[in-house]
Amino acid sequence: MQLAWIEDFLALARLGSFTQAAQARGVAQSALSRRVRALEHWAGTTLFDRASHPVLLTDSGRLLLPVAERAARDLAGVREQTRAVGSAVAAAVVVAAPHSAAIGQLTDLM
């Protein structure tokens, strides 16, 4: 399972067109189609009715949709949180000094 598969699934579900979904995702239509098929293989079922125009979700696709939306939202949120933690750690300055220097000079800097 890859996050790109979920994002492609959501774009296709929202737009109903492989061409429009691929453009929105910034990928070739063939790549989006392969990833949607990979997600369908992972799920063990067809998620879209490709015979309809626009492309529609199957019953299985409708079952997956809210879970995929929640997963994408949760992963995006935790990504921002981990980046914020990483930035805070990277911004911290650690100074190693003998006790006498730390007491006498470094306390004035804090």
Biopython code that builds the backbone (N, CA, C, O; Angstrom):
import numpy as np
from Bio.PDB.StructureBuilder import StructureBuilder

atoms = [
    (1, "MET", "N", (0.855, -1.176, 0.000)),
    (1, "MET", "CA", (0.000, 0.000, 0.000)),
    (1, "MET", "C", (0.895, 1.230, 0.000)),
    (1, "MET", "O", (1.846, 1.313, 0.777)),
    (2, "GLN", "N", (0.593, 2.172, -0.860)),
    (2, "GLN", "CA", (1.342, 3.418, -0.926)),
    (2, "GLN", "C", (0.375, 4.584, -0.793)),
    (2, "GLN", "O", (-0.776, 4.502, -1.222)),
    (3, "LEU", "N", (0.849, 5.658, -0.201)),
    (3, "LEU", "CA", (0.016, 6.848, -0.050)),
    (3, "LEU", "C", (-0.413, 7.383, -1.411)),
    (3, "LEU", "O", (-1.534, 7.873, -1.548)),
    (4, "ALA", "N", (0.451, 7.302, -2.419)),
    (4, "ALA", "CA", (0.102, 7.775, -3.764)),
    (4, "ALA", "C", (-1.123, 7.039, -4.302)),
    (4, "ALA", "O", (-1.932, 7.628, -5.017)),
    (5, "TRP", "N", (-1.266, 5.771, -3.968)),
    (5, "TRP", "CA", (-2.439, 5.022, -4.420)),
    (5, "TRP", "C", (-3.710, 5.631, -3.848)),
    (5, "TRP", "O", (-4.706, 5.789, -4.554)),
    (6, "ILE", "N", (-3.667, 5.970, -2.569)),
    (6, "ILE", "CA", (-4.828, 6.576, -1.907)),
    (6, "ILE", "C", (-5.128, 7.943, -2.509)),
    (6, "ILE", "O", (-6.283, 8.264, -2.790)),
    (7, "GLU", "N", (-4.087, 8.748, -2.707)),
    (7, "GLU", "CA", (-4.285, 10.083, -3.275)),
    (7, "GLU", "C", (-4.838, 10.006, -4.692)),
    (7, "GLU", "O", (-5.688, 10.816, -5.064)),
    (8, "ASP", "N", (-4.375, 9.053, -5.484)),
    (8, "ASP", "CA", (-4.909, 8.853, -6.837)),
    (8, "ASP", "C", (-6.369, 8.407, -6.775)),
    (8, "ASP", "O", (-7.209, 8.901, -7.528)),
    (9, "PHE", "N", (-6.658, 7.484, -5.885)),
    (9, "PHE", "CA", (-8.030, 7.011, -5.696)),
    (9, "PHE", "C", (-8.958, 8.179, -5.370)),
    (9, "PHE", "O", (-10.042, 8.299, -5.941)),
    (10, "LEU", "N", (-8.523, 9.038, -4.449)),
    (10, "LEU", "CA", (-9.352, 10.174, -4.045)),
    (10, "LEU", "C", (-9.543, 11.168, -5.186)),
    (10, "LEU", "O", (-10.639, 11.701, -5.365)),
    (11, "ALA", "N", (-8.498, 11.420, -5.949)),
    (11, "ALA", "CA", (-8.609, 12.345, -7.085)),
    (11, "ALA", "C", (-9.573, 11.789, -8.129)),
    (11, "ALA", "O", (-10.411, 12.522, -8.655)),
    (12, "LEU", "N", (-9.459, 10.508, -8.427)),
    (12, "LEU", "CA", (-10.345, 9.904, -9.417)),
    (12, "LEU", "C", (-11.789, 9.874, -8.917)),
    (12, "LEU", "O", (-12.717, 10.121, -9.687)),
    (13, "ALA", "N", (-11.977, 9.577, -7.654)),
    (13, "ALA", "CA", (-13.328, 9.565, -7.082)),
    (13, "ALA", "C", (-13.948, 10.958, -7.147)),
    (13, "ALA", "O", (-15.141, 11.101, -7.415)),
    (14, "ARG", "N", (-13.135, 11.979, -6.900)),
    (14, "ARG", "CA", (-13.633, 13.358, -6.897)),
    (14, "ARG", "C", (-13.915, 13.859, -8.318)),
    (14, "ARG", "O", (-14.929, 14.515, -8.556)),
    (15, "LEU", "N", (-13.020, 13.549, -9.257)),
    (15, "LEU", "CA", (-13.109, 14.132, -10.597)),
    (15, "LEU", "C", (-13.842, 13.249, -11.607)),
    (15, "LEU", "O", (-14.378, 13.762, -12.589)),
    (16, "GLY", "N", (-13.877, 11.933, -11.388)),
    (16, "GLY", "CA", (-14.599, 11.040, -12.284)),
    (16, "GLY", "C", (-13.976, 10.848, -13.648)),
    (16, "GLY", "O", (-14.628, 10.350, -14.566)),
    (17, "SER", "N", (-12.721, 11.238, -13.793)),
    (17, "SER", "CA", (-12.038, 11.130, -15.081)),
    (17, "SER", "C", (-10.570, 10.804, -14.840)),
    (17, "SER", "O", (-9.893, 11.479, -14.065)),
    (18, "PHE", "N", (-10.087, 9.763, -15.513)),
    (18, "PHE", "CA", (-8.673, 9.419, -15.381)),
    (18, "PHE", "C", (-7.792, 10.564, -15.890)),
    (18, "PHE", "O", (-6.758, 10.870, -15.296)),
    (19, "THR", "N", (-8.205, 11.190, -16.986)),
    (19, "THR", "CA", (-7.423, 12.290, -17.556)),
    (19, "THR", "C", (-7.346, 13.460, -16.585)),
    (19, "THR", "O", (-6.258, 13.973, -16.324)),
    (20, "GLN", "N", (-8.468, 13.884, -16.054)),
    (20, "GLN", "CA", (-8.493, 15.018, -15.126)),
    (20, "GLN", "C", (-7.785, 14.684, -13.816)),
    (20, "GLN", "O", (-7.085, 15.530, -13.258)),
    (21, "ALA", "N", (-7.958, 13.472, -13.325)),
    (21, "ALA", "CA", (-7.302, 13.071, -12.079)),
    (21, "ALA", "C", (-5.789, 13.052, -12.263)),
    (21, "ALA", "O", (-5.048, 13.498, -11.387)),
    (22, "ALA", "N", (-5.332, 12.537, -13.399)),
    (22, "ALA", "CA", (-3.890, 12.498, -13.672)),
    (22, "ALA", "C", (-3.327, 13.915, -13.756)),
    (22, "ALA", "O", (-2.254, 14.189, -13.218)),
    (23, "GLN", "N", (-4.033, 14.803, -14.416)),
    (23, "GLN", "CA", (-3.584, 16.196, -14.499)),
    (23, "GLN", "C", (-3.535, 16.832, -13.113)),
    (23, "GLN", "O", (-2.574, 17.526, -12.780)),
    (24, "ALA", "N", (-4.557, 16.599, -12.315)),
    (24, "ALA", "CA", (-4.602, 17.171, -10.962)),
    (24, "ALA", "C", (-3.463, 16.634, -10.106)),
    (24, "ALA", "O", (-2.924, 17.350, -9.263)),
    (25, "ARG", "N", (-3.100, 15.381, -10.320)),
    (25, "ARG", "CA", (-2.036, 14.760, -9.525)),
    (25, "ARG", "C", (-0.651, 15.002, -10.112)),
    (25, "ARG", "O", (0.359, 14.699, -9.477)),
    (26, "GLY", "N", (-0.604, 15.549, -11.326)),
    (26, "GLY", "CA", (0.683, 15.836, -11.950)),
    (26, "GLY", "C", (1.426, 14.594, -12.400)),
    (26, "GLY", "O", (2.655, 14.546, -12.349)),
    (27, "VAL", "N", (0.679, 13.584, -12.844)),
    (27, "VAL", "CA", (1.280, 12.340, -13.318)),
    (27, "VAL", "C", (0.671, 11.977, -14.665)),
    (27, "VAL", "O", (-0.361, 12.521, -15.056)),
    (28, "ALA", "N", (1.314, 11.059, -15.367)),
    (28, "ALA", "CA", (0.762, 10.550, -16.616)),
    (28, "ALA", "C", (-0.487, 9.726, -16.321)),
    (28, "ALA", "O", (-0.600, 9.101, -15.266)),
    (29, "GLN", "N", (-1.406, 9.736, -17.253)),
    (29, "GLN", "CA", (-2.637, 8.972, -17.069)),
    (29, "GLN", "C", (-2.333, 7.488, -16.894)),
    (29, "GLN", "O", (-3.000, 6.810, -16.111)),
    (30, "SER", "N", (-1.350, 6.983, -17.603)),
    (30, "SER", "CA", (-0.991, 5.563, -17.482)),
    (30, "SER", "C", (-0.484, 5.246, -16.074)),
    (30, "SER", "O", (-0.772, 4.179, -15.532)),
    (31, "ALA", "N", (0.272, 6.178, -15.484)),
    (31, "ALA", "CA", (0.778, 5.960, -14.119)),
    (31, "ALA", "C", (-0.376, 5.954, -13.120)),
    (31, "ALA", "O", (-0.422, 5.107, -12.229)),
    (32, "LEU", "N", (-1.301, 6.890, -13.266)),
    (32, "LEU", "CA", (-2.451, 6.933, -12.366)),
    (32, "LEU", "C", (-3.272, 5.656, -12.510)),
    (32, "LEU", "O", (-3.711, 5.081, -11.514)),
    (33, "SER", "N", (-3.477, 5.217, -13.733)),
    (33, "SER", "CA", (-4.246, 4.002, -13.971)),
    (33, "SER", "C", (-3.568, 2.785, -13.344)),
    (33, "SER", "O", (-4.238, 1.948, -12.739)),
    (34, "ARG", "N", (-2.248, 2.682, -13.483)),
    (34, "ARG", "CA", (-1.506, 1.563, -12.873)),
    (34, "ARG", "C", (-1.649, 1.581, -11.358)),
    (34, "ARG", "O", (-1.834, 0.535, -10.735)),
    (35, "ARG", "N", (-1.564, 2.768, -10.766)),
    (35, "ARG", "CA", (-1.648, 2.848, -9.299)),
    (35, "ARG", "C", (-3.057, 2.536, -8.802)),
    (35, "ARG", "O", (-3.219, 1.917, -7.751)),
    (36, "VAL", "N", (-4.071, 2.956, -9.543)),
    (36, "VAL", "CA", (-5.447, 2.614, -9.164)),
    (36, "VAL", "C", (-5.636, 1.098, -9.260)),
    (36, "VAL", "O", (-6.258, 0.489, -8.390)),
    (37, "ARG", "N", (-5.106, 0.505, -10.301)),
    (37, "ARG", "CA", (-5.193, -0.963, -10.433)),
    (37, "ARG", "C", (-4.435, -1.654, -9.298)),
    (37, "ARG", "O", (-4.878, -2.684, -8.792)),
    (38, "ALA", "N", (-3.300, -1.092, -8.902)),
    (38, "ALA", "CA", (-2.546, -1.670, -7.781)),
    (38, "ALA", "C", (-3.371, -1.611, -6.497)),
    (38, "ALA", "O", (-3.377, -2.563, -5.716)),
    (39, "LEU", "N", (-4.064, -0.494, -6.278)),
    (39, "LEU", "CA", (-4.926, -0.374, -5.093)),
    (39, "LEU", "C", (-6.068, -1.382, -5.176)),
    (39, "LEU", "O", (-6.425, -2.005, -4.177)),
    (40, "GLU", "N", (-6.639, -1.541, -6.371)),
    (40, "GLU", "CA", (-7.712, -2.524, -6.539)),
    (40, "GLU", "C", (-7.188, -3.937, -6.289)),
    (40, "GLU", "O", (-7.881, -4.761, -5.694)),
    (41, "HIS", "N", (-5.989, -4.211, -6.735)),
    (41, "HIS", "CA", (-5.384, -5.531, -6.473)),
    (41, "HIS", "C", (-5.201, -5.733, -4.969)),
    (41, "HIS", "O", (-5.495, -6.802, -4.435)),
    (42, "TRP", "N", (-4.710, -4.686, -4.293)),
    (42, "TRP", "CA", (-4.531, -4.748, -2.840)),
    (42, "TRP", "C", (-5.882, -4.982, -2.147)),
    (42, "TRP", "O", (-5.982, -5.785, -1.219)),
    (43, "ALA", "N", (-6.917, -4.271, -2.611)),
    (43, "ALA", "CA", (-8.246, -4.392, -2.000)),
    (43, "ALA", "C", (-8.928, -5.708, -2.379)),
    (43, "ALA", "O", (-9.835, -6.167, -1.686)),
    (44, "GLY", "N", (-8.485, -6.307, -3.481)),
    (44, "GLY", "CA", (-9.085, -7.560, -3.915)),
    (44, "GLY", "C", (-10.399, -7.400, -4.649)),
    (44, "GLY", "O", (-11.175, -8.349, -4.764)),
    (45, "THR", "N", (-10.651, -6.189, -5.149)),
    (45, "THR", "CA", (-11.916, -5.937, -5.838)),
    (45, "THR", "C", (-11.801, -4.687, -6.705)),
    (45, "THR", "O", (-10.872, -3.894, -6.550)),
    (46, "THR", "N", (-12.741, -4.523, -7.604)),
    (46, "THR", "CA", (-12.810, -3.336, -8.447)),
    (46, "THR", "C", (-13.401, -2.187, -7.627)),
    (46, "THR", "O", (-14.410, -2.354, -6.941)),
    (47, "LEU", "N", (-12.768, -1.035, -7.707)),
    (47, "LEU", "CA", (-13.226, 0.130, -6.943)),
    (47, "LEU", "C", (-13.974, 1.143, -7.797)),
    (47, "LEU", "O", (-14.706, 1.983, -7.273)),
    (48, "PHE", "N", (-13.791, 1.066, -9.120)),
    (48, "PHE", "CA", (-14.437, 2.013, -10.038)),
    (48, "PHE", "C", (-15.156, 1.270, -11.150)),
    (48, "PHE", "O", (-14.689, 0.237, -11.629)),
    (49, "ASP", "N", (-16.301, 1.811, -11.555)),
    (49, "ASP", "CA", (-17.012, 1.347, -12.744)),
    (49, "ASP", "C", (-16.472, 2.165, -13.909)),
    (49, "ASP", "O", (-16.852, 3.320, -14.100)),
    (50, "ARG", "N", (-15.583, 1.555, -14.684)),
    (50, "ARG", "CA", (-14.928, 2.261, -15.787)),
    (50, "ARG", "C", (-15.826, 2.383, -17.013)),
    (50, "ARG", "O", (-15.507, 3.144, -17.927)),
    (51, "ALA", "N", (-16.947, 1.649, -17.057)),
    (51, "ALA", "CA", (-17.851, 1.706, -18.203)),
    (51, "ALA", "C", (-18.709, 2.965, -18.176)),
    (51, "ALA", "O", (-19.240, 3.372, -19.210)),
    (52, "SER", "N", (-18.849, 3.574, -17.032)),
    (52, "SER", "CA", (-19.680, 4.776, -16.926)),
    (52, "SER", "C", (-18.845, 6.019, -17.190)),
    (52, "SER", "O", (-17.633, 6.031, -16.975)),
    (53, "HIS", "N", (-19.507, 7.052, -17.655)),
    (53, "HIS", "CA", (-18.846, 8.352, -17.863)),
    (53, "HIS", "C", (-19.693, 9.406, -17.176)),
    (53, "HIS", "O", (-20.816, 9.639, -17.623)),
    (54, "PRO", "N", (-19.238, 10.046, -16.137)),
    (54, "PRO", "CA", (-17.912, 9.917, -15.544)),
    (54, "PRO", "C", (-17.735, 8.565, -14.838)),
    (54, "PRO", "O", (-18.702, 7.855, -14.563)),
    (55, "VAL", "N", (-16.469, 8.236, -14.557)),
    (55, "VAL", "CA", (-16.144, 7.012, -13.832)),
    (55, "VAL", "C", (-16.777, 7.107, -12.445)),
    (55, "VAL", "O", (-16.664, 8.134, -11.776)),
    (56, "LEU", "N", (-17.433, 6.047, -12.023)),
    (56, "LEU", "CA", (-18.122, 6.042, -10.732)),
    (56, "LEU", "C", (-17.519, 4.993, -9.801)),
    (56, "LEU", "O", (-16.956, 3.994, -10.246)),
    (57, "LEU", "N", (-17.648, 5.241, -8.513)),
    (57, "LEU", "CA", (-17.230, 4.262, -7.510)),
    (57, "LEU", "C", (-18.177, 3.078, -7.501)),
    (57, "LEU", "O", (-19.389, 3.233, -7.649)),
    (58, "THR", "N", (-17.615, 1.901, -7.328)),
    (58, "THR", "CA", (-18.426, 0.707, -7.084)),
    (58, "THR", "C", (-18.851, 0.729, -5.612)),
    (58, "THR", "O", (-18.473, 1.631, -4.864)),
    (59, "ASP", "N", (-19.630, -0.258, -5.212)),
    (59, "ASP", "CA", (-20.003, -0.363, -3.792)),
    (59, "ASP", "C", (-18.748, -0.462, -2.924)),
    (59, "ASP", "O", (-18.672, 0.148, -1.858)),
    (60, "SER", "N", (-17.769, -1.235, -3.389)),
    (60, "SER", "CA", (-16.515, -1.377, -2.641)),
    (60, "SER", "C", (-15.770, -0.048, -2.581)),
    (60, "SER", "O", (-15.201, 0.300, -1.546)),
    (61, "GLY", "N", (-15.771, 0.681, -3.669)),
    (61, "GLY", "CA", (-15.123, 1.990, -3.697)),
    (61, "GLY", "C", (-15.780, 2.968, -2.747)),
    (61, "GLY", "O", (-15.103, 3.747, -2.075)),
    (62, "ARG", "N", (-17.109, 2.926, -2.692)),
    (62, "ARG", "CA", (-17.830, 3.810, -1.747)),
    (62, "ARG", "C", (-17.528, 3.430, -0.305)),
    (62, "ARG", "O", (-17.505, 4.294, 0.571)),
    (63, "LEU", "N", (-17.299, 2.154, -0.053)),
    (63, "LEU", "CA", (-16.931, 1.699, 1.287)),
    (63, "LEU", "C", (-15.527, 2.196, 1.658)),
    (63, "LEU", "O", (-15.281, 2.578, 2.802)),
    (64, "LEU", "N", (-14.618, 2.188, 0.691)),
    (64, "LEU", "CA", (-13.244, 2.618, 0.938)),
    (64, "LEU", "C", (-13.104, 4.137, 1.047)),
    (64, "LEU", "O", (-12.220, 4.625, 1.752)),
    (65, "LEU", "N", (-13.957, 4.879, 0.365)),
    (65, "LEU", "CA", (-13.797, 6.334, 0.264)),
    (65, "LEU", "C", (-13.624, 7.050, 1.605)),
    (65, "LEU", "O", (-12.639, 7.773, 1.757)),
    (66, "PRO", "N", (-14.509, 6.897, 2.577)),
    (66, "PRO", "CA", (-14.319, 7.648, 3.830)),
    (66, "PRO", "C", (-13.066, 7.226, 4.594)),
    (66, "PRO", "O", (-12.445, 8.043, 5.274)),
    (67, "VAL", "N", (-12.701, 5.965, 4.483)),
    (67, "VAL", "CA", (-11.490, 5.485, 5.153)),
    (67, "VAL", "C", (-10.264, 6.099, 4.489)),
    (67, "VAL", "O", (-9.329, 6.518, 5.172)),
    (68, "ALA", "N", (-10.265, 6.152, 3.166)),
    (68, "ALA", "CA", (-9.149, 6.745, 2.415)),
    (68, "ALA", "C", (-9.032, 8.242, 2.710)),
    (68, "ALA", "O", (-7.928, 8.762, 2.873)),
    (69, "GLU", "N", (-10.163, 8.924, 2.778)),
    (69, "GLU", "CA", (-10.134, 10.365, 3.097)),
    (69, "GLU", "C", (-9.546, 10.597, 4.485)),
    (69, "GLU", "O", (-8.711, 11.481, 4.674)),
    (70, "ARG", "N", (-9.982, 9.810, 5.438)),
    (70, "ARG", "CA", (-9.492, 9.941, 6.815)),
    (70, "ARG", "C", (-8.002, 9.608, 6.889)),
    (70, "ARG", "O", (-7.242, 10.310, 7.556)),
    (71, "ALA", "N", (-7.585, 8.551, 6.212)),
    (71, "ALA", "CA", (-6.169, 8.152, 6.223)),
    (71, "ALA", "C", (-5.298, 9.238, 5.609)),
    (71, "ALA", "O", (-4.254, 9.580, 6.164)),
    (72, "ALA", "N", (-5.712, 9.783, 4.476)),
    (72, "ALA", "CA", (-4.933, 10.834, 3.818)),
    (72, "ALA", "C", (-4.855, 12.073, 4.708)),
    (72, "ALA", "O", (-3.796, 12.690, 4.830)),
    (73, "ARG", "N", (-5.967, 12.433, 5.324)),
    (73, "ARG", "CA", (-6.005, 13.599, 6.220)),
    (73, "ARG", "C", (-5.126, 13.370, 7.447)),
    (73, "ARG", "O", (-4.364, 14.253, 7.841)),
    (74, "ASP", "N", (-5.229, 12.193, 8.046)),
    (74, "ASP", "CA", (-4.430, 11.878, 9.236)),
    (74, "ASP", "C", (-2.934, 11.858, 8.909)),
    (74, "ASP", "O", (-2.123, 12.382, 9.672)),
    (75, "LEU", "N", (-2.575, 11.260, 7.787)),
    (75, "LEU", "CA", (-1.162, 11.200, 7.407)),
    (75, "LEU", "C", (-0.608, 12.583, 7.089)),
    (75, "LEU", "O", (0.532, 12.892, 7.435)),
    (76, "ALA", "N", (-1.412, 13.416, 6.431)),
    (76, "ALA", "CA", (-0.958, 14.787, 6.162)),
    (76, "ALA", "C", (-0.765, 15.551, 7.467)),
    (76, "ALA", "O", (0.191, 16.314, 7.609)),
    (77, "GLY", "N", (-1.670, 15.347, 8.417)),
    (77, "GLY", "CA", (-1.554, 16.025, 9.711)),
    (77, "GLY", "C", (-0.340, 15.589, 10.495)),
    (77, "GLY", "O", (0.378, 16.421, 11.050)),
    (78, "VAL", "N", (-0.102, 14.293, 10.546)),
    (78, "VAL", "CA", (1.057, 13.810, 11.305)),
    (78, "VAL", "C", (2.351, 14.197, 10.593)),
    (78, "VAL", "O", (3.375, 14.397, 11.245)),
    (79, "ARG", "N", (2.318, 14.304, 9.283)),
    (79, "ARG", "CA", (3.508, 14.754, 8.556)),
    (79, "ARG", "C", (3.876, 16.173, 8.984)),
    (79, "ARG", "O", (5.047, 16.468, 9.224)),
    (80, "GLU", "N", (2.892, 17.036, 9.078)),
    (80, "GLU", "CA", (3.151, 18.409, 9.523)),
    (80, "GLU", "C", (3.665, 18.434, 10.962)),
    (80, "GLU", "O", (4.568, 19.203, 11.292)),
    (81, "GLN", "N", (3.089, 17.596, 11.806)),
    (81, "GLN", "CA", (3.526, 17.546, 13.199)),
    (81, "GLN", "C", (4.958, 17.056, 13.320)),
    (81, "GLN", "O", (5.742, 17.615, 14.086)),
    (82, "THR", "N", (5.307, 16.016, 12.573)),
    (82, "THR", "CA", (6.675, 15.498, 12.657)),
    (82, "THR", "C", (7.667, 16.492, 12.086)),
    (82, "THR", "O", (8.790, 16.603, 12.579)),
    (83, "ARG", "N", (7.267, 17.212, 11.058)),
    (83, "ARG", "CA", (8.163, 18.247, 10.512)),
    (83, "ARG", "C", (8.374, 19.364, 11.531)),
    (83, "ARG", "O", (9.484, 19.878, 11.672)),
    (84, "ALA", "N", (7.317, 19.738, 12.235)),
    (84, "ALA", "CA", (7.444, 20.786, 13.246)),
    (84, "ALA", "C", (8.367, 20.345, 14.374)),
    (84, "ALA", "O", (9.191, 21.128, 14.848)),
    (85, "VAL", "N", (8.234, 19.108, 14.799)),
    (85, "VAL", "CA", (9.109, 18.581, 15.849)),
    (85, "VAL", "C", (10.542, 18.550, 15.343)),
    (85, "VAL", "O", (11.463, 18.952, 16.053)),
    (86, "GLY", "N", (10.731, 18.078, 14.122)),
    (86, "GLY", "CA", (12.065, 18.028, 13.537)),
    (86, "GLY", "C", (12.685, 19.402, 13.410)),
    (86, "GLY", "O", (13.884, 19.560, 13.641)),
    (87, "SER", "N", (11.892, 20.404, 13.046)),
    (87, "SER", "CA", (12.392, 21.770, 12.931)),
    (87, "SER", "C", (12.781, 22.323, 14.301)),
    (87, "SER", "O", (13.791, 23.014, 14.430)),
    (88, "ALA", "N", (11.982, 22.019, 15.317)),
    (88, "ALA", "CA", (12.286, 22.512, 16.662)),
    (88, "ALA", "C", (13.574, 21.891, 17.182)),
    (88, "ALA", "O", (14.378, 22.561, 17.830)),
    (89, "VAL", "N", (13.763, 20.619, 16.898)),
    (89, "VAL", "CA", (14.991, 19.947, 17.334)),
    (89, "VAL", "C", (16.185, 20.513, 16.587)),
    (89, "VAL", "O", (17.241, 20.737, 17.178)),
    (90, "ALA", "N", (16.024, 20.746, 15.286)),
    (90, "ALA", "CA", (17.125, 21.289, 14.475)),
    (90, "ALA", "C", (17.470, 22.717, 14.896)),
    (90, "ALA", "O", (18.615, 23.143, 14.749)),
    (91, "ALA", "N", (16.495, 23.455, 15.414)),
    (91, "ALA", "CA", (16.729, 24.835, 15.805)),
    (91, "ALA", "C", (17.373, 24.960, 17.182)),
    (91, "ALA", "O", (17.900, 26.020, 17.519)),
    (92, "ALA", "N", (17.339, 23.910, 17.973)),
    (92, "ALA", "CA", (17.922, 23.951, 19.312)),
    (92, "ALA", "C", (19.444, 24.028, 19.215)),
    (92, "ALA", "O", (20.059, 23.404, 18.350)),
    (93, "VAL", "N", (20.025, 24.789, 20.103)),
    (93, "VAL", "CA", (21.477, 24.918, 20.167)),
    (93, "VAL", "C", (21.950, 24.253, 21.454)),
    (93, "VAL", "O", (21.454, 24.556, 22.539)),
    (94, "VAL", "N", (22.897, 23.359, 21.324)),
    (94, "VAL", "CA", (23.461, 22.672, 22.476)),
    (94, "VAL", "C", (24.892, 23.158, 22.642)),
    (94, "VAL", "O", (25.688, 23.114, 21.705)),
    (95, "VAL", "N", (25.207, 23.620, 23.839)),
    (95, "VAL", "CA", (26.552, 24.118, 24.126)),
    (95, "VAL", "C", (27.151, 23.256, 25.219)),
    (95, "VAL", "O", (26.543, 23.052, 26.270)),
    (96, "ALA", "N", (28.336, 22.757, 24.965)),
    (96, "ALA", "CA", (29.057, 21.994, 25.972)),
    (96, "ALA", "C", (30.199, 22.877, 26.470)),
    (96, "ALA", "O", (30.992, 23.393, 25.683)),
    (97, "ALA", "N", (30.268, 23.041, 27.793)),
    (97, "ALA", "CA", (31.310, 23.896, 28.370)),
    (97, "ALA", "C", (31.632, 23.418, 29.773)),
    (97, "ALA", "O", (30.801, 22.795, 30.434)),
    (98, "PRO", "N", (32.824, 23.710, 30.216)),
    (98, "PRO", "CA", (33.144, 23.385, 31.604)),
    (98, "PRO", "C", (32.185, 24.112, 32.547)),
    (98, "PRO", "O", (31.660, 25.175, 32.215)),
    (99, "HIS", "N", (31.968, 23.537, 33.701)),
    (99, "HIS", "CA", (31.028, 24.104, 34.669)),
    (99, "HIS", "C", (31.332, 25.574, 34.989)),
    (99, "HIS", "O", (30.413, 26.391, 35.041)),
    (100, "SER", "N", (32.584, 25.915, 35.198)),
    (100, "SER", "CA", (32.918, 27.296, 35.565)),
    (100, "SER", "C", (32.565, 28.270, 34.451)),
    (100, "SER", "O", (32.097, 29.372, 34.736)),
    (101, "ALA", "N", (32.772, 27.904, 33.205)),
    (101, "ALA", "CA", (32.421, 28.786, 32.086)),
    (101, "ALA", "C", (30.906, 28.890, 31.958)),
    (101, "ALA", "O", (30.370, 29.960, 31.668)),
    (102, "ALA", "N", (30.225, 27.778, 32.176)),
    (102, "ALA", "CA", (28.773, 27.786, 32.065)),
    (102, "ALA", "C", (28.152, 28.674, 33.128)),
    (102, "ALA", "O", (27.186, 29.385, 32.851)),
    (103, "ILE", "N", (28.677, 28.644, 34.314)),
    (103, "ILE", "CA", (28.137, 29.456, 35.405)),
    (103, "ILE", "C", (28.483, 30.925, 35.197)),
    (103, "ILE", "O", (27.625, 31.797, 35.338)),
    (104, "GLY", "N", (29.719, 31.191, 34.867)),
    (104, "GLY", "CA", (30.184, 32.568, 34.816)),
    (104, "GLY", "C", (29.816, 33.334, 33.572)),
    (104, "GLY", "O", (29.480, 34.514, 33.668)),
    (105, "GLN", "N", (29.863, 32.719, 32.409)),
    (105, "GLN", "CA", (29.698, 33.478, 31.172)),
    (105, "GLN", "C", (28.442, 33.114, 30.393)),
    (105, "GLN", "O", (27.774, 34.000, 29.861)),
    (106, "LEU", "N", (28.111, 31.857, 30.315)),
    (106, "LEU", "CA", (26.989, 31.448, 29.466)),
    (106, "LEU", "C", (25.626, 31.809, 30.045)),
    (106, "LEU", "O", (24.663, 31.954, 29.293)),
    (107, "THR", "N", (25.526, 31.956, 31.348)),
    (107, "THR", "CA", (24.231, 32.308, 31.923)),
    (107, "THR", "C", (23.821, 33.697, 31.498)),
    (107, "THR", "O", (22.625, 33.982, 31.440)),
    (108, "ASP", "N", (24.765, 34.579, 31.197)),
    (108, "ASP", "CA", (24.422, 35.913, 30.727)),
    (108, "ASP", "C", (23.785, 35.880, 29.333)),
    (108, "ASP", "O", (23.032, 36.785, 28.974)),
    (109, "LEU", "N", (24.082, 34.855, 28.561)),
    (109, "LEU", "CA", (23.549, 34.749, 27.200)),
    (109, "LEU", "C", (22.128, 34.232, 27.166)),
    (109, "LEU", "O", (21.426, 34.402, 26.169)),
    (110, "MET", "N", (21.702, 33.608, 28.236)),
    (110, "MET", "CA", (20.365, 32.975, 28.228)),
    (110, "MET", "C", (19.304, 33.919, 28.660)),
    (110, "MET", "O", (18.131, 33.549, 28.710)),
]
sb = StructureBuilder()
sb.init_structure("model")
sb.init_model(0)
sb.init_chain("A")
sb.init_seg("    ")
for serial, (resi, resn, name, xyz) in enumerate(atoms, 1):
    if name == "N":
        sb.init_residue(resn, " ", resi, " ")
    sb.init_atom(name, np.array(xyz, "f"), 0.0, 1.0, " ", f" {name:<3s}", serial, name[0])
structure = sb.get_structure()
